[in-house]
Amino acid sequence: MTLIVDVLCGLALLAAIAARLRAGRHARAVVEEDGVLVDGNTNSDETYHLAYIDAIRANHHRLPKRFPQFVGPGQIAYPGAYHWVLSFLPDRAIAAIARHGALAGDLLLGGSVSALLTEDAHVTTGAALALAALYLVSPALTLVNIGPRSFHLTPRLPSQLLYGSIIVIVLATHGRPSLGLLLLVVVLLASMLLTSKFSLQVMLFSTPVLMVSGRPLVALGCVTTAAALATIISRGFFARQVRAQLEHLEWYVKRQREHMVRACRWRELWRRLSSGDVRGTVQGILVENPLTAGLIRHLHVIALTAWLIAAQPSLGAARSAALAFTVAGSVGWIATSGGFLRVLGESERYLEFALPATWFLFWSLPRGGALVLAILLAALYEVVLYVGNFSVLRRRRPYFVGLRRDLRDVLERVSAAGGGTALFVDVTDAYAVHAYKSVRAAMYNGSPSLRGDSRGFFDWFFLRYPLVDPSHMDEIIGRYAVDTVIERRHALSQAGSRSPAFTRLQRRFANPSYVVYSVSERARVDDRQPGESSIAAIAPDAARPAVNPLDVASHTSMRETSVWSRRRGRRGSAASASAASSGVADRLRPRTA
């Protein structure tokens, strides 16, 4: 009988792997932003990461300061460890990692936690296999339409894997790792800090809790040593990375908080519920309220809390360590769910990083029949949510596939006509130019900042991120010698205004999602007054004479070469810059007969 149960649980694990693969294929066509499905987002994140990898390759495997196809201020300060490692791999391997990296990481962590649970005699091999299967289809990892990205090439995934590995090490050693394992933890922490921006926020909330929970000097020493190691091995880039992240946060608080920060909106949720607005209530619970959205994705945390309060079991060393990581993740989640700290947003991610700990602690509590019942109830809950999520992904897939097809169509036609410099009315579309070496974008290189060579730029350039300010359209066109303006249909409808500059543009072509305009000679005139410095201190060729967008292939190639060479100094050549663009192009362009 035990053998049959083990075989059935093994088949359940295989079914969970198949379910993740199937959901991943659909999820890669449906892009999310800040936990919400956003009409029009064209997977700019993955395009950015692919371009970053190719730019590192072109720069002799060193982090570049600028993208060759972005004409604008700022310097790249995005954590580059993940991209640096991938820059040594062939494109086929990178594509495989993008498709299956999340599944492989979750399988490793879920399997490790299940293996730790089997050390306690009450968790059998069959139960461990079943728990690994449940881990793979956990809503925290699969509900992409209400949670963080899980099926794309993103540095969050390896940083989550590194943090989960640290949790597994601490649990396996019952909270008292040896000196050698502590050194390994420091290396993993340093790698995590250099891999993802969100890692720094996780450590910000985790470190105080872990210090209070026991052995404070060990916790503080590991974090500070890891930060020092990250600075040393990155040759100071980590300091630049942290500074840029703080400057971005300053910009976010001053310019974006009123538009993008949501409170929990309990009154609005109650109003919808009392008025019988079922759809609005579900929307509020799953998307608009960070607390309830986190609970839906991590329901076992609530069950765990209730169990600990009611039963008050003796935890022991390993479970006490798991509790410390659980509290650390919960503090970050609750603290950033509303109020001022909402600017550190995507609050559910704090629980997602702590998932191996919360998972281990919860499943270490029930025994015997209670364990079997808990597994069955969890399986039912996860299957219901998975089916609902999958239906959403499948229903939304055609829209996003069509949107991306239309953007490719626009850039293919602009590139075939000679390329030039494009202004995207919604800048989330601008990252797609990395796939077309003859097209450049009036776009910033680094994170939004109110300092450095970006000072004043964002207040001038944006109406409200990500929309370009329509009242400054003429000035932007002149300053960056824009040849083409690309507007996603209705991109400015929420702004309630439309620039008079559109009346002076020549409409070239349109498709179901985009309208493309050519810029007239008059619109290209740089409107700076004598002695006025450029807000975006870019190359001198920004004030070049107007060029026909239908005949700029050779001019664009020369311009890209000069800017890329100047930005890279002695580290590379113009030929490698072309390789950087063409590498992304080969992977992102659709195949034609």
C-alpha positions in Angstrom: 0.0 0.0 0.0 2.8 2.4 0.9 4.4 1.7 -2.5 1.2 2.5 -4.4 0.9 5.8 -2.5 4.5 6.7 -3.3 3.9 6.0 -7.0 0.7 8.1 -7.0 2.5 11.0 -5.3 5.3 10.7 -7.8 2.8 10.9 -10.6 1.3 14.0 -9.0 4.8 15.6 -9.0 5.1 14.9 -12.7 1.7 16.3 -13.3 2.7 19.5 -11.4 5.8 19.9 -13.6 3.6 19.5 -16.7 1.1 22.1 -15.3 3.9 24.6 -14.7 5.2 24.1 -18.2 1.8 24.6 -19.7 1.1 27.7 -17.6 4.5 29.1 -18.5 3.8 28.9 -22.2 0.7 31.1 -21.8 2.1 33.3 -19.1 5.0 34.4 -21.3 2.5 36.0 -23.6 0.7 37.8 -20.8 2.9 40.4 -19.1 2.2 41.8 -15.7 3.2 45.1 -14.1 3.1 45.7 -10.4 1.0 42.6 -10.0 -1.7 43.8 -12.4 -2.4 42.8 -16.0 -1.7 46.0 -17.9 -3.1 46.5 -21.4 -0.3 47.3 -23.8 2.8 46.2 -21.8 4.9 44.5 -24.4 7.3 42.6 -22.2 9.8 45.4 -21.9 11.5 43.8 -19.0 12.7 40.8 -20.8 13.8 42.8 -23.8 15.8 45.0 -21.4 17.5 42.0 -19.8 18.4 40.5 -23.2 19.8 43.9 -24.3 21.8 44.2 -21.1 23.3 40.7 -21.6 24.4 41.6 -25.2 25.8 45.0 -24.1 27.9 43.2 -21.5 29.2 40.8 -24.2 30.0 43.7 -26.5 31.9 45.4 -23.6 34.2 42.4 -23.1 32.1 41.1 -20.3 32.2 44.3 -18.3 29.1 46.2 -17.3 28.5 49.1 -19.7 27.5 52.6 -18.7 25.0 53.2 -21.4 22.9 51.5 -24.0 24.0 52.3 -27.6 20.4 52.7 -28.8 19.1 55.0 -26.1 19.6 58.7 -26.7 19.2 60.3 -23.3 20.7 60.9 -19.9 21.6 58.5 -17.1 23.9 55.6 -16.6 23.1 51.9 -16.3 23.1 51.0 -12.6 20.9 47.9 -12.7 22.4 44.9 -10.8 24.3 43.0 -13.4 25.6 39.8 -11.9 22.9 37.6 -13.4 23.4 39.3 -16.8 27.2 38.9 -16.6 26.9 35.2 -16.0 24.5 34.8 -18.8 26.7 36.8 -21.2 29.1 33.8 -21.3 26.3 31.4 -22.4 25.1 30.9 -26.0 21.7 32.4 -26.9 20.1 28.9 -27.0 21.0 28.3 -23.4 19.7 31.8 -22.4 16.4 31.0 -24.1 16.1 27.7 -22.2 16.8 29.5 -18.9 14.1 32.1 -19.7 11.6 29.3 -20.4 12.5 26.9 -17.6 14.6 28.7 -15.1 11.8 29.4 -12.7 10.6 25.8 -12.8 14.1 24.4 -12.2 14.6 26.8 -9.2 11.3 26.0 -7.7 11.8 22.3 -8.2 15.2 22.6 -6.4 13.8 24.5 -3.5 10.6 22.6 -3.1 12.5 19.3 -3.3 15.0 20.5 -0.7 12.3 21.5 1.7 10.5 18.2 1.2 13.8 16.4 1.9 14.2 18.4 5.2 10.7 17.4 6.2 11.4 13.7 5.7 14.0 14.0 8.5 11.0 14.0 10.8 9.5 10.5 10.7 5.9 11.7 10.4 6.5 12.9 6.7 6.8 9.8 4.5 8.4 9.7 1.1 5.0 9.8 -0.6 4.0 12.9 1.5 7.3 14.6 0.6 6.6 14.0 -3.1 3.1 15.4 -2.8 4.4 18.4 -1.0 7.0 19.1 -3.7 4.2 18.9 -6.3 2.1 21.3 -4.3 5.1 23.7 -4.0 5.4 23.8 -7.8 1.8 24.9 -8.3 1.6 27.1 -5.2 -0.3 30.3 -6.0 2.7 32.2 -4.8 4.6 30.9 -7.9 1.9 30.4 -10.5 -0.7 33.2 -10.2 1.1 35.6 -12.5 -2.0 37.7 -13.1 -2.1 38.8 -9.5 1.5 38.4 -8.4 5.1 39.0 -9.4 6.6 37.8 -12.6 7.5 34.1 -12.5 7.8 33.0 -16.1 10.2 35.4 -17.7 13.9 36.2 -17.8 14.2 38.3 -14.7 16.9 38.6 -12.0 14.3 38.2 -9.3 14.3 34.4 -9.9 18.0 33.7 -9.2 17.9 36.1 -6.3 14.9 34.2 -4.9 16.8 31.0 -5.4 19.9 32.3 -3.6 17.8 33.5 -0.7 15.9 30.2 -0.6 19.2 28.3 -0.6 20.3 30.4 2.5 17.1 29.4 4.2 17.6 25.7 3.4 21.2 25.9 4.8 20.0 27.5 8.0 17.2 25.0 8.4 19.4 22.0 7.6 21.9 23.1 10.3 19.2 23.9 12.8 20.1 27.5 12.8 23.8 26.9 13.8 25.8 26.6 10.6 29.5 25.9 10.8 32.1 28.6 9.9 32.5 27.1 6.4 28.7 27.3 5.8 28.6 30.8 7.1 31.2 31.8 4.6 29.0 30.2 1.9 26.0 32.1 3.2 28.1 35.4 2.9 28.9 34.5 -0.7 25.3 33.7 -1.5 24.2 37.0 0.1 26.7 39.0 -1.9 25.7 37.3 -5.1 22.0 38.0 -4.3 22.7 41.7 -3.7 24.4 42.0 -7.0 21.7 40.1 -8.8 18.4 41.9 -8.0 17.3 45.3 -6.8 14.6 43.8 -4.7 17.2 41.8 -2.8 18.3 44.9 -1.0 14.8 45.6 0.2 14.4 42.0 1.4 17.5 42.4 3.5 16.3 45.7 4.8 13.3 44.1 6.4 14.8 40.7 7.1 18.0 41.6 8.9 16.5 43.4 12.0 14.0 40.5 12.5 16.7 37.8 12.2 18.9 39.8 14.7 16.1 40.0 17.2 15.3 36.3 16.8 18.7 35.2 18.0 22.4 35.4 17.4 22.3 39.1 16.3 26.0 39.5 15.7 26.1 36.5 13.3 23.2 37.9 11.3 24.6 41.5 11.2 28.1 40.2 10.4 26.9 38.1 7.5 25.0 41.0 6.0 27.7 43.6 6.4 30.4 41.2 5.2 28.2 40.4 2.2 27.8 44.1 1.3 31.5 44.6 1.6 32.2 41.6 -0.6 29.7 42.7 -3.2 31.4 46.1 -3.4 34.8 44.5 -3.8 34.1 41.9 -6.4 32.0 44.4 -8.4 34.8 46.9 -8.3 32.6 49.5 -6.6 29.6 48.9 -8.9 27.5 47.8 -5.9 27.9 51.3 -4.3 26.7 52.9 -7.6 23.8 50.4 -7.7 22.7 51.3 -4.2 23.0 55.0 -4.9 21.0 54.7 -8.1 18.3 52.8 -6.2 18.0 55.5 -3.5 17.9 58.2 -6.2 15.2 56.3 -8.0 13.2 56.0 -4.7 13.6 59.7 -4.2 12.1 60.3 -7.7 9.3 57.8 -7.0 8.3 59.4 -3.7 8.3 63.0 -5.1 6.8 62.4 -8.5 5.0 59.0 -8.7 3.7 58.2 -5.2 0.4 60.0 -5.6 -0.2 58.1 -8.9 1.1 54.7 -8.2 0.8 54.0 -4.5 -2.3 52.2 -3.4 -3.6 51.8 0.1 -5.5 48.8 1.1 -8.8 50.5 0.2 -10.9 48.6 2.8 -13.8 51.0 2.5 -14.0 50.6 -1.2 -13.8 46.9 -0.9 -16.7 46.9 1.7 -18.8 49.2 -0.6 -18.5 46.8 -3.5 -19.2 43.8 -1.3 -22.3 45.4 0.3 -23.6 46.6 -3.1 -23.4 43.0 -4.6 -20.6 44.0 -7.0 -19.1 40.5 -7.2 -16.7 41.2 -10.0 -15.5 44.4 -8.3 -15.1 42.6 -5.0 -13.0 39.9 -6.5 -10.9 42.5 -8.4 -10.3 44.3 -5.1 -9.3 41.2 -3.2 -7.1 39.7 -5.8 -5.4 42.8 -7.3 -6.1 46.1 -5.5 -5.5 45.2 -1.8 -1.9 44.0 -1.2 -2.9 42.3 2.1 -5.7 40.2 0.7 -3.8 39.5 -2.5 -0.9 38.2 -0.4 -3.2 36.1 1.7 -4.8 34.5 -1.4 -1.3 33.5 -2.7 0.0 32.5 0.8 -3.0 31.1 2.5 -0.9 28.6 4.4 0.7 31.5 6.3 -2.8 32.3 7.9 -3.3 28.6 8.6 0.2 28.5 10.1 -0.5 31.5 12.3 -3.8 30.1 13.6 -2.2 26.7 14.3 0.7 28.2 16.3 -1.6 30.4 18.4 -4.1 27.6 19.0 -1.7 24.6 19.6 1.4 26.5 20.8 3.6 23.5 19.8 7.3 23.1 20.8 9.2 24.2 17.7 12.8 23.1 18.2 15.8 24.7 16.5 15.0 24.2 12.8 11.4 25.3 13.1 12.4 28.3 15.2 14.7 29.3 12.4 11.9 28.9 9.9 9.7 31.0 12.1 12.3 33.8 12.1 12.4 33.9 8.3 8.5 33.7 8.2 8.2 36.7 10.5 10.8 38.6 8.5 8.9 38.0 5.2 5.6 38.9 6.9 7.0 42.2 8.3 8.1 43.3 4.8 4.8 42.2 3.3 2.6 44.1 5.9 4.9 47.1 6.1 4.8 47.8 2.4 1.1 47.0 1.8 0.0 50.5 2.6 1.1 54.0 3.7 4.4 55.6 2.9 6.3 52.3 2.6 4.1 51.3 -0.2 6.7 52.9 -2.4 8.8 49.8 -1.7 5.9 48.0 -3.3 5.0 44.6 -4.7 4.6 43.6 -1.1 3.7 40.0 -1.9 7.3 39.4 -3.0 8.6 39.5 0.6 6.4 36.5 1.3 7.5 34.9 -1.9 11.2 35.1 -0.9 10.4 33.6 2.4 8.2 30.8 0.9 10.7 27.9 1.6 10.6 28.8 5.3 6.9 29.3 5.6 6.3 26.1 3.6 8.6 24.1 5.9 7.2 25.4 9.1 3.6 24.8 8.1 4.0 21.3 6.9 6.1 20.3 9.9 3.1 20.8 12.2 0.3 18.4 11.1 0.7 14.7 11.7 -1.0 11.5 10.8 -4.5 12.0 9.5 -4.3 15.7 9.9 -1.3 15.8 7.5 -3.3 13.8 4.9 -6.3 16.0 5.2 -4.2 19.2 5.0 -2.5 17.9 1.8 -5.9 17.1 0.2 -7.4 20.5 1.1 -4.3 22.3 -0.1 -4.4 20.4 -3.4 -8.0 21.2 -3.9 -7.4 24.9 -3.2 -4.4 25.1 -5.4 -6.0 23.3 -8.3 -9.0 25.6 -8.2 -6.8 28.7 -8.3 -4.5 27.2 -10.9 -7.5 26.5 -13.3 -8.9 29.9 -12.8 -5.5 31.6 -13.4 -4.9 29.4 -16.4 -8.2 30.4 -17.9 -7.3 34.1 -17.5 -3.9 33.5 -19.2 -5.5 31.7 -22.1 -8.2 34.3 -22.5 -5.8 37.2 -22.5 -3.1 35.6 -24.6 -4.5 36.6 -28.0 -4.6 40.3 -27.1 -1.0 40.4 -26.0 0.2 38.3 -28.8 -1.5 40.7 -31.2 -0.1 43.7 -29.4 3.5 42.4 -29.7 2.9 41.4 -33.3 1.8 45.0 -34.1 4.9 46.5 -32.3 7.2 44.2 -34.3 5.4 45.2 -37.4 6.0 48.9 -36.6 9.7 48.5 -35.9 10.3 46.2 -38.9 8.8 48.8 -41.2 10.7 51.7 -39.5 13.9 49.7 -39.7 13.4 48.7 -43.3 12.9 52.4 -44.1 16.2 53.3 -42.7 15.6 53.5 -39.0 16.6 56.7 -37.3 15.6 58.0 -33.8 12.1 57.3 -32.6 10.0 58.8 -29.8 7.6 56.4 -28.2 4.6 58.2 -26.6 4.5 55.3 -24.1 8.2 54.6 -23.2 7.5 51.0 -22.2 7.5 50.3 -25.9 10.9 51.9 -26.3 12.8 48.8 -25.1 11.9 47.0 -28.2 14.3 49.0 -30.3 17.1 46.8 -28.9 16.0 44.2 -31.4 16.6 46.6 -34.4 20.1 48.0 -34.7 19.1 50.8 -37.1 16.5 52.2 -34.7 17.3 54.3 -31.7 15.0 55.7 -29.1 14.7 59.0 -27.2 15.0 57.3 -23.9 16.9 57.4 -20.6 19.6 54.8 -19.8 19.4 54.5 -16.0 16.7 54.4 -13.4 14.6 57.6 -13.0 16.5 60.1 -10.9 16.3 63.7 -9.9 20.1 64.0 -9.7 23.2 63.9 -11.9 22.8 64.3 -15.7 19.1 63.3 -15.3 18.4 66.4 -13.2 15.3 68.1 -14.5 14.9 65.5 -17.3 12.0 63.5 -16.0 9.9 66.4 -14.9 10.3 67.8 -18.4 10.1 64.5 -20.4 7.1 62.9 -18.7 3.5 64.0 -18.3 3.3 61.0 -15.9 5.3 57.9 -16.2 5.3 56.2 -18.7 3.6 58.8 -20.9 5.7 61.5 -22.6 4.5 65.0 -21.9 2.4 66.0 -24.9 3.0 69.7 -24.2 6.8 69.2 -24.7 6.5 67.1 -27.8 8.0 69.7 -30.1 10.9 70.4 -27.8 11.7 66.7 -27.3 11.6 66.1 -31.1 14.0 69.0 -31.6 16.4 68.2 -28.8 16.8 64.6 -29.8 16.5 65.0 -33.6 13.6 62.6 -33.7 12.7 61.1 -37.1 9.6 59.1 -36.1 6.9 59.3 -33.4 5.2 56.0 -32.5 2.0 56.2 -30.6 0.1 53.3 -29.2 -3.5 53.9 -29.8 -5.2 55.7 -27.0 -1.9 56.1 -25.1 -2.7 59.7 -24.3 -6.4 59.2 -23.6 -5.9 59.0 -19.8 -3.9 62.2 -20.0 -6.9 64.1 -21.4 -4.8 66.2 -23.8 -3.0 65.8 -27.1 0.0 67.8 -28.3 -0.5 70.3 -31.1 2.7 68.7 -32.4 0.7 65.8 -33.7 -1.0 68.2 -36.2 2.5 69.0 -37.6 3.4 65.3 -38.0 2.9 63.3 -41.2 1.1 60.1 -40.6 3.0 57.3 -42.3 1.1 54.1 -41.5 -1.0 52.4 -38.8 -2.0 49.0 -37.6 -4.6 47.9 -35.0 -2.4 48.9 -32.1 -0.1 51.7 -33.2 0.0 54.9 -35.3 3.4 55.9 -36.8 4.2 59.5 -37.7 7.1 61.1 -39.7 8.7 64.3 -38.3 8.8 67.3 -40.6 11.9 69.4 -41.1 10.4 72.3 -39.0 9.6 70.0 -36.1 13.2 68.9 -35.8 14.6 72.4 -35.1 16.3 72.4 -31.7 14.5 75.0 -29.5 17.3 75.6 -27.0 18.2 79.2 -26.4 21.8 80.3 -26.9 23.9 79.3 -23.9 21.2 76.9 -22.6 22.6 73.5 -21.7 20.9 70.4 -22.7 18.8 68.7 -20.0 20.1 65.4 -21.3 23.8 65.7 -21.8 24.1 63.4 -24.8 26.3 63.2 -27.8 26.7 66.4 -29.9 25.1 64.7 -32.8 21.7 65.2 -31.2 21.5 68.6 -32.8 22.4 67.1 -36.3 20.6 68.5 -39.4 17.3 66.9 -40.2 17.6 63.7 -42.2 14.9 62.0 -44.2 13.7 59.0 -42.2 13.4 57.0 -45.4 17.1 57.5 -46.2 19.1 57.3 -43.0 20.6 53.8 -42.9 24.2 54.9 -43.4 23.9 58.0 -41.2 22.3 56.0 -38.4 25.0 53.4 -38.5 27.7 56.0 -38.2 25.9 57.8 -35.4 25.5 54.6 -33.4 29.2 53.8 -33.9 30.4 57.2 -32.6 28.2 57.3 -29.6 28.9 53.7 -28.6 32.7 54.1 -29.0 32.7 57.4 -27.0 30.6 55.9 -24.1 32.8 52.7 -23.9 36.1 54.5 -24.1 39.0 52.1 -24.7 37.1 49.0 -23.7 35.5 48.0 -27.0 34.9 48.8 -30.6 32.0 49.9 -32.7 31.7 46.5 -34.3 30.8 45.0 -30.9 28.0 47.5 -30.5 26.4 46.3 -33.6 26.8 42.8 -32.3 25.0 43.8 -29.2 22.0 45.0 -31.1 21.9 42.2 -33.6 22.1 39.5 -30.9 18.8 40.7 -29.4 17.3 41.1 -32.9 18.1 37.5 -33.8 16.2 36.3 -30.7 13.2 38.6 -30.7 12.3 39.1 -34.4 9.7 36.7 -35.8 10.8 34.2 -38.3 9.7 34.8 -41.9 9.5 32.4 -44.8 
